[in-house]
Amino acid sequence: MIVGAGPVGSATARLLAGRLEKVRLVTRRGTGPEHPAIERVAADATDAAGLARLTEGAVALYNCASPPYHRWARDWPPLADALLSAARRTGAVLVTTSNLYGYGPVDGPITEQAPLRAEGVKGRVRAGMWRDALAAHEAGEVRATEVRGSDYLGAGTQSLLTVAVLPKVLAGRRAVVPADPDAAHSWTYVGDVARTLVAVATDERAWGRPWHVPTAPPHSIRDLATAACAGAGAPAPRLAPMPGAVLWLGGLVSPLVRELRETQYQFRKPFVMDSTAATTTFGIHPTAIEDALEETVRAVRGGEDD
């Protein structure tokens, strides 16, 4: 049972279907990949009773939902509560797709042992979701785990790189980004997220704790933009950091830009994730950054549909 048909939910559904698993994929409009093993259902996942009925008989309940970025504080709590309730009622393992926001600013590589000290709204939302799931797990009410990745690479993904940088530099235009373009940053391939979700769902060693998706060594925005342009035959990228004052002013008129203020710490200095635990435990190795970037560039240029 998968909730959400974005890049992660779709990749997870395809992976499971390719292994001959029976998959039910729930979205508001019944969208998702077409495959004989994937049943696409239109439903409101915040309806706890309805979600529980759809989840009956499932081995795992994957939370791959992705509410609009600027509505996390409003949309995530009822959705997370419904997913947790469905896991309680059905016994399905609750596997949540998450990110690094809950940690807040961290000096040095981020491991799963880092405390959840986020002070921003979105970070507190994600941290609260995991604390609720973990409390239910420790109380014996559910079996739960969480998979965390950094900013995504891959077809259909939405990140600072894929939205604000690559479309411009691949077209030969200058990109002004709210970041230090030379700061080291971890980039997680969406296919590796799916592989990790599937691995932890049925492995008892994974339950009751979070896991970082196996992720390639960090690269700066400039590194990836340069490699993307070289591979696509585009001119060398022209990048410039956006001053904080400009970002602040942009937030006065754009809710999405306003939300970026909260996570500036992730892009103004090194932001590196340590994912050795999942590789050591489950034998999952990250996809080469070159392959992940190639897929990303094809999608950005319109050569591949997600």
N, C-alpha and C positions, 0 to 999 in steps of 0.2 A: 504494500500500500504506500503510494507516494503522493504527497501533497505538494503541488507546484510543478509547472512544466517549463521553467526557465532553463538556462544552460545546464545547471546542476541536476534538476529533476529529470530533464530529458536525457542527459547522459547516463544517469542512473537507471532510468527505465530501459534504455537501449542495452545497457550492459547486462541487466538481469534477464531481459528477453532473449539476448544472445546466448545466455546460459540455460535457456529453456524453462525459466521460471515464469509463473503466471503473475502478471503485473496489473494492478489497478492504479490508474493515475487520475487524481482528482484536481480539477481547477474550476474556477467559476464558470468558464465557458466550454468546458469539455475539450480543451485543446491538448496538444502533445504529439509525440511521434506516432506515425502510423506503423503498426506491426501486429501480426496475428496474435502475439502473446500479450499485447498491451490493450487493456480495456480502459477507454477514456470516459470519464464520468464528469458531468457538470453538477457541481454541488458547492454549497457554502461551507467551507471547512471550519468556520467559527461556530457552526451548529454542532455542539458536542454530541448530542444524541444521534443526529444523522451521521456524523463522522464515525461514531462507534459502530453503527450498523454496517457501514461500508467497510470497516476494518475487521469485522468478525472473520475469524479463520486465517488472518494474516500472520505470517511469521514475524514481520517487522513493519513498523510504521515510520516512514522516512519524512522528516520535516525538511522539505526543499523549497518552502514558500519564500517569497521575496516581495514584501509590501513596498510601496513607493518609499524612496529614501527619506523624504521629508515627513512621512507619516508614521514612522516607526513607533513613536511614543503612543499613538492612538491605536494603530492597527495590530501591533504585535501581541500585546497582553491577551486580548480575547482569543486570538488564534492559538497562541501557545497554551492557554488554559484548556482549549478544546482538544488539542493534540494530547496533552497530558491526561485529560479525562478519558479519551478514547483508549489510550494505552492501559490505563487502570482497568477499564471495563473489559477489555479483550485479551490482555496478556501479551499483546504484541510488543516487541522490543522497540522502544522509542529512540530513534537515531536522528539527532538534530544537526543540520548543517549550520555552522556558525562562522565567526571570524575572530579577529584579534581585538576588537573594540573594547571588550570587557576588561582588558588589562590596563587600559590607559597608557600613559607614557612609561616606557621601560628603558633603562640604560642597559645596553648590551643585548645579546641574542635572547629572544623570548622563548621560554620553555613552558610546558604545561604546568609546571610547579609555580609559576609566577602568580602572585595574588591578583584577584580581580579588584582593582582599585580605580576603575574609571570614574571620572567626575562628570563627564559630559552626558547628555540625555541618552544618546544612542548607546553609548557604552554601558550605562546603568541598565538599560532595557535588556541588552544581551546578557549581561552578568546576572540579572534577576531571573531570566528564563532558565539559565543553567542551575542556579541555586535552587529554584523550585523543583526542577527535575531531579537534581541530586538528592534533595530532601525526601522526595517521594521514593527514590531508589533505596536510600538508606533505611527508610521505614518499611521496606518490603512491599510497597504498593505497586511498583513498576520495575522494569529493567530498563535502564537508560544509559545512553552514552552521547557524546557530542564530538563532532569533527570540525576543526577550525582551520581555516586557510587564510592566506594573505590576499592581496588584490589579485583578481583572476586574469589569466590569459586563456585564449581559446575562442572558438567561434561563438558569436552571440553574447559575449561577456561585456559588461559595462564597468569600466574603471577609468581612472584619470588618464591612463595611457591609451586605452582603446577609444575613448570618447573625445578627449581634449587634445591629444598629441598626434596619434597615428593618422587620422583622417587629414589633418593639415599638412604634416611633413611629407606624407606620401604624395600629396598634390603639389608639393614644392612651395608651400606657404609657411610662414613663420608661426610658431606656436608659443603663446604666452601661457605659462602654466603656474598654478598656485603651489609651487614646490621648488626645492633645490634640485635642478635636473641632474646634478652630479652626486647626490646622496645615494648610498647603497640601499636597495629595497628588495624585499622578497616578493616574488611573483609566483602564484600557485596556478598550475594548469588544471582546468576544470575537469578533464578526464581523470586526473589523479584524485580529485575530490570524490568522484563517483566510485573509483576503485576502493578508496578508503572507507566510504560509507558502507559499501557492500561487505567489506572484510569485517568491520566491527559489529555488524548487525547480528552475526551468528557465532561470534567468538566470545565465550564467556569472559575471557581475560580482558576484553575491551569494556565491559559494562561497569558503570559506577565511576567513570573518570573521563576527562576529555582527551582528545588526540589531535595532534597537528598533522595536517596532510603532508606527506613527503613532497618536499619542495626543493627545486634546484638552488644552487648558490645565488646570492643576491646580485642584482645588476641595477645600475642607475637608469633613470629614464633616458638619459642621453645615450647610454650604451645600447639600449634596446631600440631607440629611434634610429640610431646610426646603422645598426644591423638590419633593421627593417627596410630602411631606404636603400642600403646596398643590395639587399636581396631582391628588391623590387625594381631596381634600376632607376630610382629616384635620386634627386640631388641630395647632398649631405644635409641633414636636418638643421634648421635654424630654431633654436630654443632660447627663451628668455624667462626668468622667474617673474611671477606676478607679485608686486609689492603687497604686503598685508593690508595696507590702506585701501588699495583698489578692490581686493576681495571683500573687505568690510562694506564698501560702498555698493558693490554688486549685490550683496546680501540684502540690501534695503528693498530691492525690487524683485529678487528671485529667491523663492523658498529653497530651491536646490542649492544655489550658491551659498545661501545663508547657512545651510547645514555643513558645508565644507569647512567653515571656520573651526568647528569643533574637533576636526581630525587633522588639523594642520601639523600637529606634532609627528604624524606618520610620514610626512613628505618633506619636512624642512630639515631633517637630520636622518642619519641611518636608522632604518626600521627593518630589522632582520629577525626571522623566525627560525628556531631550531626544531627540526622535525625528525631527529634521529630516533626517537622512541618508537614511532610507527614503523619505520624501516626495519629497526632491530626486531620488533615484536612480530610483525606480520609479513616481513620480507617484501614490502612494497618500495620500489625505487622510483624517484621522480622522473617524469618524462624530460628529455633533454630540452633545455631552454630554446635551442634553435628550432626544434620541431614544434614546440608550443607557439613560438613566435611566428613561424611560417603559417600555421593554421590561422592564427589571429589576423595576420596581414591579408590572407586570402579572403577572410570574412569581411574585413574592413573595406577592401576594394570591391566587394560585391561578387567575388568569385565562388562563394560557398554559402549556402543557407544553413542555419542551425536547425 
